[in-house]
C-alpha cells in the first residue's frame, strides 16, 4: 500500500482528499501545518507528498525546499489556490514535481498522483543488462542509468527524479528537436497540456545544473519548436 503525506490546513479539503485516496487504496497521513508536515516527512517513509503553499507555521515552499535538502527522489505535488504563472514557477523551482491549482477535480488529482508514482517506480528499477549499455555521454557530461548518477567534467551533479528523466530523454534523442508536448509525454507521462510552463521551468532548472559552469552549452532552445541537446 502506497503511503501519502497530505499537508493541508483546510479541514474540508483534507476530509475530501483523504476519503477519496483511502477508497483508492492509499494510506494517507495528515498534517495541518508546515512544521508538522516536515517533521512527519523526515521521520517516516512516504511514497509521495501533497503540499499546500499557504500553511500555518511554515509555508509549503519552505517545506518543499527543506525536503529536497535530504530527499531528491520523493515525488512532491503542490495543491494550492495560488494559480498564477509566477506561483507555479516558484513552486516548481522549490523542488516540486507537479502543481495542481484549486479548485480541482479528484479524478485529476488521482491521475497526477498515479503518474508521479509510476515515474518514481520506473526510476528505481535498475536495468538488468550490462551496465555499459546504460551510460550516455556528450562532451564531458556522463549519465549512468544503472547507478542513477550524473557527472560533468568529473564533478557529480545532484538531480531530482524529474530532472534525471528529463536529462535522460535529451541524451536518448541527441541532436533531435523535442517539442514541449513530446517532453511532457515522455517525462511526465501525460499527453495533454498541463496548463503550466512546467517544461520550460524544468529545462531552465536543468540548464543551471549542467551548463552554468561550462563554456560548452548542451541544451539549446529552438524558437517555436522546443529544445535540443547537442554540442556547439
C-alpha positions in Angstrom: 0.0 0.0 0.0 1.4 3.4 -1.0 1.8 5.9 1.7 0.9 9.6 1.0 1.6 12.6 3.3 -1.0 15.3 2.9 0.0 18.7 4.3 -3.1 20.9 4.1 -4.8 23.3 6.7 -8.3 23.4 5.2 -10.2 20.6 7.1 -12.9 20.1 4.4 -10.2 19.7 1.7 -8.3 17.2 4.0 -11.5 15.2 4.5 -12.4 15.1 0.8 -8.9 14.1 -0.3 -8.3 11.6 2.5 -11.6 9.9 1.9 -11.0 9.6 -1.9 -7.5 8.4 -1.6 -8.3 5.8 1.1 -11.1 4.4 -1.1 -8.5 4.1 -3.9 -6.2 2.0 -1.6 -3.7 4.6 -0.4 -2.7 5.1 3.2 -2.9 8.8 4.0 -1.2 10.7 6.9 -2.3 14.3 7.5 -0.5 17.4 8.8 -2.4 20.7 9.3 0.7 22.9 9.3 4.0 23.1 7.6 6.3 22.3 10.5 4.3 19.2 11.5 4.3 18.1 7.9 8.1 18.5 7.6 8.6 16.6 10.8 6.4 13.8 9.7 8.2 13.5 6.3 11.6 13.5 8.0 10.7 10.8 10.5 8.6 8.5 8.4 8.7 6.8 5.0 6.3 8.1 2.4 5.9 7.4 -1.3 4.5 10.9 -2.2 3.8 14.3 -0.6 0.9 16.6 -1.3 1.6 20.1 -0.2 -0.5 23.3 0.1 1.5 26.5 -0.1 -0.4 28.8 2.3 0.2 26.9 5.5 0.5 27.9 9.2 3.9 27.8 10.9 5.9 27.2 7.7 4.7 27.7 4.1 4.7 25.0 1.6 7.6 26.4 -0.5 9.9 26.3 2.6 8.7 22.8 3.4 9.5 21.6 -0.1 13.0 23.2 -0.1 13.7 21.5 3.2 12.6 18.1 2.0 14.8 18.5 -1.1 17.9 19.1 1.0 17.8 15.4 2.1 15.5 13.7 -0.4 15.7 14.3 -4.1 13.6 11.4 -5.2 10.3 11.6 -3.3 7.5 13.0 -5.6 6.1 16.3 -4.3 2.8 17.7 -5.7 1.7 21.2 -4.8 -2.1 21.6 -4.4 -2.9 25.2 -3.9 -5.2 28.1 -4.7 -2.2 30.1 -5.9 -2.5 29.7 -9.7 -0.6 32.5 -11.4 2.4 31.6 -13.6 4.7 33.2 -11.1 3.3 31.0 -8.3 3.7 27.9 -10.5 7.3 28.7 -11.4 8.1 29.3 -7.7 6.6 26.0 -6.8 8.4 24.0 -9.4 11.7 25.8 -8.7 11.4 25.0 -5.0 11.7 21.3 -6.0 8.1 20.1 -6.7 7.4 17.7 -9.4 3.9 18.8 -10.3 1.5 21.7 -9.5 -2.3 21.5 -9.4 -4.5 24.5 -8.8 -7.6 24.6 -6.6 -10.5 24.2 -7.3 -9.7 20.7 -8.7 -11.4 17.5 -9.7 -10.5 14.5 -7.6 -10.1 12.4 -10.8 -7.4 14.8 -12.0 -5.6 14.8 -8.6 -5.7 11.0 -8.7 -4.3 10.9 -12.3 -1.4 13.2 -11.3 -0.6 11.0 -8.2 -0.6 7.8 -10.3 1.7 9.4 -12.9 4.2 10.6 -10.2 4.2 7.2 -8.5 4.8 5.4 -11.8 7.7 7.7 -12.6 9.5 7.0 -9.3 8.9 3.3 -9.7 10.4 3.4 -13.2 13.4 5.5 -11.8 14.1 2.9 -9.1 14.1 -0.1 -11.4 17.8 -0.8 -12.2 18.5 -2.1 -15.6 19.3 -5.8 -15.6 21.6 -5.8 -18.7 25.2 -4.9 -18.9 25.9 -1.5 -17.2 27.8 -0.1 -20.2 24.6 -0.1 -22.2 23.1 2.4 -19.9 25.9 5.0 -20.0 25.2 8.1 -22.0 27.8 10.7 -22.9 28.0 14.1 -24.6 31.1 16.3 -24.3 32.2 15.9 -20.7 28.7 15.0 -19.4 28.1 11.4 -18.4 24.8 9.9 -17.2 24.8 6.3 -15.8 21.2 5.0 -15.9 22.3 1.9 -13.9 23.7 3.8 -10.9 21.4 6.8 -11.5 24.4 9.2 -11.4 25.4 12.2 -13.5 28.8 13.9 -13.7 30.2 16.7 -15.8 33.9 17.4 -16.0 34.3 14.8 -13.3 32.0 16.6 -10.9 28.9 14.9 -9.5 25.6 16.7 -10.2 22.7 16.0 -7.9 19.3 15.8 -9.8 15.8 15.2 -8.7 13.9 12.3 -10.3 12.2 14.6 -12.8 15.4 16.3 -13.7 17.2 13.0 -14.2 14.4 11.7 -16.5 14.4 15.0 -18.5 18.2 14.8 -19.0 17.9 11.1 -20.0 15.3 12.0 -22.5 17.6 14.6 -24.1 20.5 12.1 -24.1 18.4 9.5 -25.8 17.5 12.0 -28.5 20.8 13.8 -29.2 20.6 16.4 -32.0 16.8 15.9 -32.2 14.5 18.8 -31.5 11.9 17.8 -28.9 8.6 19.6 -28.7 7.2 20.5 -25.3 4.4 18.0 -25.9 6.9 15.2 -26.6 8.8 16.0 -23.4 5.6 16.1 -21.4 4.6 12.7 -22.8 7.9 11.1 -22.1 9.0 12.7 -18.8 5.7 13.4 -17.1 3.7 10.6 -18.7 0.9 12.9 -19.9 -0.1 13.6 -23.5 -2.0 16.8 -22.8 -1.2 20.4 -21.8 -0.9 20.5 -18.1 -1.8 24.2 -18.2 1.6 25.4 -17.0 5.0 26.1 -18.4 6.4 23.1 -16.4 8.6 22.0 -19.3 10.3 25.4 -19.6 10.8 25.7 -15.9 12.5 22.3 -15.6 14.6 22.8 -18.7 15.9 26.1 -17.2 16.4 24.3 -13.9 18.4 21.5 -15.6 20.4 24.1 -17.5 21.5 25.7 -14.3 22.9 22.4 -13.1 24.6 21.1 -16.1 25.5 24.1 -18.2 26.2 27.0 -15.9 29.8 26.1 -15.2 30.8 25.1 -18.7 31.5 27.2 -21.8 30.1 24.4 -24.0 26.3 24.7 -23.5 24.4 21.5 -24.3 20.7 22.4 -24.0 19.5 24.7 -26.8 16.2 26.4 -27.4 14.7 26.1 -30.9 12.3 29.1 -31.0 8.7 28.0 -31.8 9.6 24.3 -31.7 11.1 23.2 -28.4 14.6 22.1 -27.2 17.5 20.1 -28.4 20.6 18.7 -26.8 23.8 19.0 -28.9 27.3 20.2 -28.8 28.1 23.7 -30.0 
